Amino acid sequence: MATPRVLIVRAPGTNCDQETAFAFKQCGAEVEVAHLNRWLESPNRVSDYQILCFPGGFSYGDDIAAGRIVASQLRNHLATELREFTAKDRLVLGICNGFQILIKSGLLLPPTSEGHLPATLNWNDHGRFEDRWVHLKARSEQCVFLRGVDKMYLPIAHAEGKFMAVDEATLAKLEDAGHLALTYCDASGNDGGGLGFPDNPNGSQGNVAGACDATGRVFGLMPHPERHFDPTHHPQWTRMPKREKGEGAVIFENAVSYFG
């Protein structure tokens, strides 16, 4: 199997880069963690990698809005390099703050006919930071990262995770196009209707927890798969049958095996 190279981009306030790098390395990838400024100094450096990842944390302290500053830098200084990267058979993953960055940069979802972003990630309905484990259901056949996945149990940790489309018609279009790849669900796997708290921990429209682009190669999600990479990460692991890996490991395995 080929060994893909992963570029994990961090910024001031990023705090999940090392855990994410560990997950990719354990799955067989070669990983480099680099500050965003290093990429800005050498925009073409991304062409040396097969996987680009924006990890979780609070980039630039979530000033203005979560992920907004990094997203602005991508749009204004690295748009050409990102278009060239995604035009090739390569992968992009955004986790939590990384999902916020992908949404607000316009890299993940196509703009509306008026040129506006079709959706954003807003403050949780209860207006505070939420840290808990959630049940998730995969709803995409095209998303590379979710291949073979039906349900997952992963932790979240965010204050601005409420997925909101500009209107109901746009939300329906995103769903019909297969963009709404991952949803919150209850313990039995039900993700229909308007799930209440805590099953839908932030009030996301359509119970959306993650989204992908039309190719299935660009994916963002609010939950943290790197925080359930090992079975011992599960809060009840001592009461469960012994397992070789945590439920989040498949996200990284799918990314690495894509280049096998």
N, C-alpha and C positions, 0 to 999 in steps of 0.2 A: 504494500500500500504506500502511496506517495505521502510525504510528510508536509502538510500544509503549514504555511507560516501565518501567524496571527499577530496583528497589530492592535494592542489595547491602548486606547487613547485616554489619558487622564488629564485633569485640570485641577486647579486649586479647589479643594473640597471633595474631590473624588475619594471614596474610601473602600471601594470593593474591587479595586484593580488586582490586588494580589490574590484574592480568593478566586477571581475569575481566571487569572493566569494559571493558577494551580489546576483548576478544572480542565482547562484546555490541554495543559501539559500531561495530565494523567490520561487523557484520551489519545495522546500520541502526537500532538502538535508542537511545533517550535514557536515560542511566544516571545514577543518583545513588548514591554510596557513603556510607553513614551509620553512625555508631556505634550500637550497640544501645541505649545510654542515650538517644539522641535519639528513638528509637521509643518507649521506655518513658515519656518525657516527654509524648509526643503519640501515644497508641495508635492513633488513627484515621488517622494519616498514611498507612498502608499502602493505604488505599482509593484513593489517588491513582495507584496503579501497577497494571500488568497482569502483571508478572513479579516474583516475590520470589526472591532468591537468597542462599543461605548458602555462602560460598566456603571454600576450604581454609585450613589453618593449624593453630594450636594454641590455640584460644580459652581464655582464662584459664589458659594454660600446661598444659592438659589435667589440671589438678588434679582429684582425686577419680577422674575417668575422662574420656576424650576426649568433648567435646561436652556433658558432663553439666550444667555450670553454665548454659550458654545454654539448654539444653533445659528446665531447671527454671524459668528466668525466663519462657520462652514459656508453659509450662503454668500457672504461677501468676499471671502478669500480663497475658498477651496471648492467652489461649485464645479469648476471644470474638471478637476481631478476626481471628484466624487462621481460625476456623470460618466467619466471614462472608466472608473473602477466598476460601477454597477452595470455598465454596458457589457462588460465581460462576464464570464461564468464564475462569478465570485460572490461571497456572502458577506452580509452586514447584520450584526446583532446589537440590539440596544436593550439593556436591562435597567429597569426602574428609571433613574435619571437619564440613562441612555435612551430609553423609550421616549422620554420627554424631549430629548434632543432631536431624535429622528422625526418626531411629529412636527416640532416647531421649525425644523430646518426645511421641511417640505420634501425630504428625501424618501419618506415612507409611503405617504398617500398622495395620489394625484390631486392637483388643485381643481377647484370648481371651474365652470365655464367663465366665471368672472375673474379668475386668477387668484382666488382666495384659498387659504388652507381649508380643507373640508372638515377638520376636527381639531380639537385640542385636548389637553389634559388639565383639568381645573382643580380647585380646592375640593377636598373630600366634603361630602354633604354636611358632616357634623363639624367641620371647620377646624379639625385638629389632626395631628400626626397619628397614624394608625399603624400598629405593629402587631401582626397576628398571622396565624397559618390559615390558608384558604384552600378550598376545593376548586379545581379547575377542569374544564372540559375543552378538548381540542375540536375545532369545527372546520378545519381546513385540510383539503386533500393535496393542496399545492405547496404548502409551506414546508420547506426543506427541514427546518428545525423540529417540526412536529411529526415527522414520519413515524408511523407505528405507535403514536400516542393516542390514547383514548381519554384518560383522566390523569390528573396529577394532584399532589398535595404539596404546596410550596408556601414559604413565608412571604409576606409583604412587609414593607416598612416605608411609608411615604405620607406626605401631607397633600400632594397635588396629583392624585391618581384618577380622578373622575373623568372618564372618556366622554366627550361631548361633541357631537356633530353640529354643524351650523343650523341644521333643521332636520325634521323627521324624514323628508324626502332624500336628503343626502345620506342619512344613516341607512335607509333602505337600499340605496344604490351601492354603498360600501359593502353591505351584507350580500347583496345579489352578486357582486363581483368577487366575492370570496376574500375580502380584505379583513373581515372580523374573525381572526383565526383562533382566538382563545377567549373563553368566557368564564366568569365566576359561576359556580353552581353550588347546590347544596350537597350534603353527604351522600345522597342517593344518585347524584348525577343530573338532577333537574336544573336546567338553566333557562327555562321558559318564563315568560312574563317578567314582571318587575320584582326581582328578588330583593328582599329587605336586608337590613343590617342584621347580623354580621356576614351572611353568605355573600352579599355584594357589599364589600367593606367601605366603598367610597361613593356609591350612588351612580356608577357608570351607566350611561345609556346602553341598552341592549346587554347589560351585564358584561361589557367588553373589558377583558383583562390584557389582551394583546392583539396586534394587527400585523399583517404582512403586505408587501407590495404585490403587484400583479404577477410577478415572476415566481414568487414564493421564496426568493433568495434574500430579501431584506425583511427582517422581523424584529419587532419590539414588544416587550411585555413588562408589566409592572411587577409581578412576582420575581423572586430571586432564585433561579435554579441552582446557582453556585452555593446557596445556603442549604440545599438538600442534595448535595453531591454524594455524601457518604451516608450510609444508613443511620449512623449514630447522630446525625443532625436532627433526625425526627424526634419530636418531644416525647414519644412513647416507644422509643426503639427497644427498650429493655423488655417490653411486654409483647413484642411482635416476633413472628418467626424470623430467623436469621436470613438476611438478604445480602447480596454482594455489592449492591450499589443503591444510592438514594434515587428518588424519582426525578430529580432535576438533571441527573447525569446524561439522560438521553438527549437533551438539548445540545450538549457539547459533542457527544458521540456522533450524532447525526451530522453536525457541521464538519467534523473531521473526516468521517467516512464518505462524505460527499465527493471528496477528492481522491478516494481510493481507486 
